[in-house]
Amino acid sequence: MNSQIHHYLQHIQFQGSLEPTIQLLGQLQTKHLLTIPYENLDVALNRGISFAIPDLYQKIMVERRGGNCFELNILFSWLLRELGFSVTNRYAQFWRNVAEDTPTEEIPMHQLLLINEGGQTYISDVGVGALAPCKPVPLIAGHQHREGQELYKIERDEANGWMLFEQTKQTWRLLYSFHDDANEAKFAPRLSQQKNKIAMIRTTRGRHTMMNNEFRIYEGSSLTIYTTHNDKEWLQALQRFFHITLQN
């Protein structure tokens, strides 16, 4: 094992066998989601971003930052390939909180990973940040996937391709969709439209979210809201709840 892989595994606090099995994939995915936040701060603050592995490694592993779905899943796919997994990166359309009449070109883009293990394909995704599967989901039409109180299902049709739905109190809601040949997308212009500062991370008891100067802490059924009033308070809350220290 080279030093970068060792450092990556240390950072997400993983210890155990590295035989490339679906069990290992689930352990790595869960550890990743509990350690590395989704955040778009470089985009929102008009800083440059790079999808090159050395740059992603520097930002996420060395500087202890998070990233958007492209950054997180590209780096995670690199780790998985280094460990012997068969990985395909896929581009998707992200439907959560998007109005049904939104033009196609305005639907946010997303990246996820498809892992082939033992002849079965699974979705693995560390790039959502908010509620989403923490374990690999078999890519089987009609399959339902439960994690605690959360329930997801896979469907497929001609128009949307593969679809991952999440169960809400009222109905099933489409989370994202993708086609089998969705290996290219012009996503940079859509990333550049993100103006709000966002961060999200799973915790063992719930999740932390941030939208600009509002921080929400979900623990079980309780919700605590913190509002910061200046840059100093905001930076302190960013470190406290997401362990992110912004470099000048």
N, C-alpha and C positions, 0 to 999 in steps of 0.2 A: 504494500500500500504506500503510495507516495504521500508526501507531507501535506499537500493540499487536501487530499481526500480525508486524511486523518484529522486535519483541522476542521473541515466541514462537519464530520461526524461528531467531533468534540463540541462544536458550536451548537448543534441541535440536540446534544446530550444523548447520543445513541451509543449503546454498548451491546454487543451480541454478535451472533453469527452473521456473516456477510454473504452467505449462499443466496444467489438471486432467486428467491421464491416470492410468491404472492404475499406470504406472511411478512417477509422482510419489507416489501414494498409498502404494505400497510403501516408497519412500524415507522418507517422513514417518513412517510407522508404525514402521519399524525404528529411526530416530533417536530417536523418542519413547521406545521401550522401553529404549534404551540410556542415556537421560538422566534420565527421570522415574520414580521408583520407585512401585510399589504400596505403600501403607502405610495402616494404620487407626488411627493414634495418637490422633487426635482422638476417635474413637469409644471406644477402649479407655481413654482418660484422662478420659472423661465430659465432653469439650468439645463445644460445639455445632458442627454442620456445616451448610453451605448449598449448594444446587445452583444458585444464581443465578450467571450468567456473571461479573459483576463480582467476586463473592466468590471464585469458583474461580480467576479470573485473579490476584487478589491473593495467594491462598494458594500456588498452584502456580508462577506466573511471577515474582511479586515476592518472596515469602518463600522461594522455592526449596524447596517441600515436594513431597510426592507426594499420593496420595489413594487412595480405594477405587475400585472399578470404575465406580461411578456418576459420581463426581467426574471421573475421568480421561477417560472416554468422552464425557461431556457437554461438557467443555472441548475435547476433540479434535474432536468433531462441529461445534462452533462454528468452529474453525479451518478445517475442511474446507469448510463452507458459505461462509465468507468467501472462500475460494480458488476457489469455483465448482463444488464437487462436489454431487451429488444424494445426500443422506444421510437415512436413517431410523434412529431410535433404537429398539432392541428390548430387551425384558426377557426373560431366560432363567432356567432353573433350572440351578444349578451342581452337577454330580454328582461331581466329583473328591473322593475320600476320604469319600464319603457312603455309608452302609450301604444296601443295596437295600430294606430294610424301613422306612426312614425315612419318617414321615408326610409327605405332600406339603407341608403348611403349615410344616414344619421344614426343608425343603430350601433351602439358601442361594439368594438371588436374585442375578442377575448382569445387567449391561447390556453390550450389544455394538452395533455399528453395521453397517448394511447400506448399501452404496454401489452405486449404479447407474451403470455406465459402459459406453457402447456397446451398450446393450440387455442386458447381463449384470449380475447382482447378485453382489456379493462381500461376505463377512464381513470387517470390519476391527475389530480389538479391541486396545486398549492397556491394558486393565484387569485382566489376569490376574496379571502379575508373574512367576509361575513359568513353567515350560515351557508354551508355547502358540505358535501361529504368529506369526512376525514379519512376514509378508507377507499381503496379501489372499488369501482363499480363495474360489474360485468356488463359488457356492451351487448345486451340481449333484449330485443324488443319485447315489451311487456314485463320485464323484470322489475321487481320492487326491492328497494335497498333501505333497510332501517338501521339507524344509529341512535340508540336511546329514544328520545321523543321525536326525533326527526325522521321523516319518511320521504324517499325519493323514488322515481320510477323512470325507466327508459322507454321511449316510444320512437317510432320511425314512420315517416311518410315521404312521398315524392317531393313535395314542395320544400320542406324544411330539412330533410335528411334525418339524422339522429337528433333526438331531443331529450334533454334531462329536465324532468319536472320535479318541483318540490311541493309537498303537501302543506297548505295553509289551513286556517280554521274553516274557511269557506269552501275551498276547491283546490284543484291542482293548478299550480302556476309554473309557466315555462321559465326555466332558469337560463339555459342556453341551448343553441342548436348548431349543428355542423354537418357538412357533407364529407363523404369518403375521400374526395379529392381536394379538400380545403387545405392545401399546403402553401398557398400564397395569399397575401392580403396587403392592401395599402392601408396600413393602420396608423402611420405616423401623424397624418393630419387630424385624425380623431383624438389621438392622445393629446395633441397640442391644444385642443379645445377645453381641456379640463382646467377650470379656474379655481375651483374650491380645493382647499388643502384637506386631504382625506388620509386617514390611517385606520386599520382594523387588524385585530389579532384575536385568535382563539385563546381561551384560558381553560384550565382544568375545571373551573366552576362556571364558565360562561364565555364572555367576550368583552373586549374593550373596543370602542369606536371613537373616532374623532372627525368632526367636520368643522374646519376653520377653528374657532376658539371654543367650541363646545365639545367636551369629553363625556362620553357615556360609558358607565361601568355596569355591565350586566352580570349578576351573580345569582344563579338559580332563578327565582321569581322576582328578585329585587332589582331595581334600577336606581343608580345614583348619577346625577348630572353635575359636572363641574364646568363652570364658565370662566375662562381666563380673560383678563382685562388689559394686558400689555404683553409685549414680546418676552419679557423675562418670565412671567408666569406661564406663558405658552410653552417656552422651551423647557421649563422645569416639568410641566405636565407631560410633555412629549417624552422626556427621559423617564419619568416615573411610571407611565402606563405602557410605553412601547420600547423603552430602553434605547431610544434613538437620540444621538447627539449630533446635531448638524454641524458640518465643517464650514468654516467661512469660505 
